[in-house]
Structures are given as structure tokens and as C-alpha cells.
């Protein structure tokens, strides 16, 4: 620390000397020049002079300030004015000014450091609170055997199984939407309110939906454990559902009794096969235990017509 102060004082002295060189020396300048040329030898002379005259306060005060171990404790009145020359007094004054500036800079650095620490702590708290809120919002709950609500604790394997079954369930629900469209057409035909020739083109339009859905299901990337369900869905869509729509359209537009008989038989196959798929979906979902499949279990063609068009409650 003393070496740094001495270098700063020496540098300061050289700067002042260069500044006033062109204008000629003055009494004040001469005094400053003698101070500016202060080196370690000048400081040693001041200390030696103070010791020779018994003023150890000067040495102690300068040591406290230079080492930085005790700041703001050195007072000018502690000096013996007779023990110091005017140049030495000005040198000490400059030393006090430098130490004061360093103290201010230290305080500013300390303040900036604490400000940065505060910002980091607040940022971490914000991230932590965000994670807590997100966790509370996405956590699933269920009733235990005692009838109390408890959070569902998931492992990595549980999350993977849930995601895979969700993909399979989404394909099943898309297929069921197609079935509901066909059930709606059948209900309109059976009610006799509309002209059957106006409904026949809608059976043909359903075939377009059949083709699109078959491509989507066939191209889907799901877990190998659901390959059997995927195959059953494709068979139901491409074979049974497509055949039923074709038979119904031919029976209506061509007034073909054979096509009508084939349509009746195909309709029973469509219903039975879809119910088999539904039972398999429910079984797989119950094995995972992370899904509420109540709506899937309660759905049936008759319940759909009753709740959608007849205003009745599901059985």
C-alpha cells in the first residue's frame, strides 16, 4: 500500500511540475514542486524528523492511513506543528486527500457489489417463485382411499407412459368423432324428417374423412406397446367404416335392397368393433392409473344420440 501511494504522489507531482513549467515558478509552485518530488526518501525523512523530536503520533497516524487498517482516525491537530516544515505539512495534506479519495472509491465499490448481490438474489427468488407457481398449476390431484385429495407423484417413467398413452388416446378420440358423424347421419335417416337423397351425399363426404384419418393414424409415431390398438383403429377406419358408408350411399341413391342389407350388417360390425377398441383403451389407461377415463367408459352410440339429439341423460 505505501508503494502505491508513493507512486501516485510521485505521478501527481510530475503532472503538476509539467503544468506550471511554462509559466515560471512561483512561491506556491515551488512548494508544490518540492511536494510533488516526494519519494520514499522524502517520507522516510518526515518520519525520521518526527521520531527525533518525539512526535510518534505522526508515524502512527500515517501508518494507520497508509495500511488502511484504521481510516478516518488521523487528525491534523495530532501533529506537532513545530516538528514539520511547511513542505512536510502540505505533503501530509496531499496524503490525507488521497486517502480520502480512496476511502470514497472503496465505499462506492462496496455499494456496487452489494447492489449486484441484491439483483442476483432477487432474480433467484423470482425464478424460484415461478417454479413453485408452475408446479402448483401443473400438479395433478386425486382422491386416495380415505377420500382425501392428494397430489399425484410422477416418476420419469410415469411421465413417459402418460405422454405415450395421451398420443394413443388422441387418435382414438379423432376416430370416435368420425363415428359420431356417421351416427348423426343414421339418426337423421331414421327420423324421416329429411329427404334421404339429400343425406346420401354426406355419406360420400364421410368417405373423404375416412381417407384423411386413415393416413394420419397410419403415419402416427407411437410406442410399440400400442401397435395393436393402432392396427385395430386402421382396420375399423379403412375397412368397416368405409364399407358402411359405401353401402349406405348405394342403398339410398340406387334404391338397392342388397346394398341396404349389407349396410345393416356392416353397421353392427362397426359398432361391435369400436366397442372392442374402447374397452382396450380403457384397460390400458387403467393400468397406467394417471387418467380419468370416466367419459370414455360411459360413452356409447345410444348414449351419444340420446344426450346430443334427444335431450336425455346418459344411462
Buried (B, 14 or more C-beta within 10 A) or exposed (E): EEEEBBEBBBEBBEEBBEEBEEEEEEEEBEBBBBBBBBEEEBBEBBBEBBEEEEBEBBBBBBBBBBEEEEBEEBEEEEBEEEBBEEBBBBBBEBBBEBBEEBBEEEEEEEEEEEEEEEEEEEEEEEEEEEEEEEEEEEEEEEEEEEEEEEEEEBEEEBEEBBEBBEEBBEBBEBBBEBBBBBBBBBBBBEEEEEEBEEBBEBBBBBBEBBEEBBEEBEEBEBBEEBEEBBEBBBEBBBBBBBBBBBBBBBBBBEEBEEBBEBBEEBBEBBBEBBEEBBEBBBEBBEEBEBBEBEEBBEBBBEBBBBBEEEEEEEE
